[in-house]
Amino acid sequence: MDGDSQVFIGIIDSSSNAEIDDQTSDFRANKIGGYPVLSPEVGHELVVHMKNIECQSCRRSLVFVSQIYCPIDESPDDRIIYLFVCPNNDCKQSDKWFAVRCVTPYVAADTSHKKQEAICDNNTDDWIDGQSDWGTDNTDIETINDTTANCSQSLSHLSLESNDRKSSSITDDDIIILKDQQYYRPFYLSVIDEVVADEKNDRHVKQLLESYEKTEGSSSCDKNGGQCSETFENSFLDTIYKNDRKNYQFLKRLSRCPQQVIRYQWMGSPLINSDSHRLAIPRCDLCGGDRVFEFQLMPALIRYLKPLSTENRDNHPDLDFATILIYSCLRNCNQKLSKNSIIFEHCILLDDPDNEK
């Protein structure tokens, strides 16, 4: 699979605005917030491993951010990646994020579960004007249109119902331990295919060009507008994006669905937000094999990470990023480990280029 492979995006499920109950959640549910939901195949040992995850800089316990159910076609196992962040604002942003991969024996799913339906609303005209808004302001959470769309087969194992499977070996005491990592308000994620490029952005560029010409004077272009768009794009790259083409492409691609909080493309290519970034991907700590890009957290996620308690709101972690890239082991290695083991994967935080010195 290459950089042209299918891209899936996760958006907040508009039907789950109410608090969700993690104790009745399917462990395959893609979600943010709440506490980690584990496979019924695992036991107390994995709960202890989760509890003992701590920041490598300050040694504080981490708080749970998200879990993504992401099975691989070549593997019969259930596979989930859990994301955590350090709540200590004294830690560097680049050192705060942790990704944990859990591979467990497959558990048969309830085929009667409800498939989530969602669509991305990209009817917004502020994708240029709001270029520096990474969701850190106090604007209200946008409501996703409650319209039907096809969910992806790769990540659409979402269910709001508890399945009738064998009893989990996780006890009530284990649930209490997991709840210690609960920090943010929980939301389910719906997963859809990335919106393909349409004519809307081209029309928007032409509208901006007309406004630009009124201010700066007319420019030569062909009748079809192709030269206009190219001239205007080059002007934007020079005056606004400081010739940072990747930053321009990042925001232009993001405009297809500004509400996306996760972008998934196993063995694909991440969206990089600046020409200045140089990525160094370490090999897998367990098997020594290559790591590949799997998914990335998008800036809209920040606005949804709302603390549950008043006490947490007063000590809210300062989260600031343009995107966070998650690289995982190409081999999906776990042969040397028990089903109650965790494997750390690699997180790369990319800052807004304007914040870099």
Secondary structure, DSSP 8 states (H G I E B T S, - for coil): --TTS--EEEEE-GGG-S---GGGS-TT--EESS-----TT--HHHHHHHHT-B-TTT--B-EEEEEEE---TT--SEEEEEEEE---TTS-GGGSEEEEEEEE------TT------------S-TTTTTT--S-S-------------B-TTT----SS----S--S--HHHHHHHHTT--B--EEEEEEE-----HHHHHHHHHHHHHHHHHH------TTSHHHHHHHHHHHHHHTSTT-HHHHHHHHHHTT-TT--EEE-TTS----S-TT--------TTT---EEEEEEE-TTHHHH--BSSHHHHHT------SEEEEEEETT---TTS-TT--EEEEEEEE--GGG--
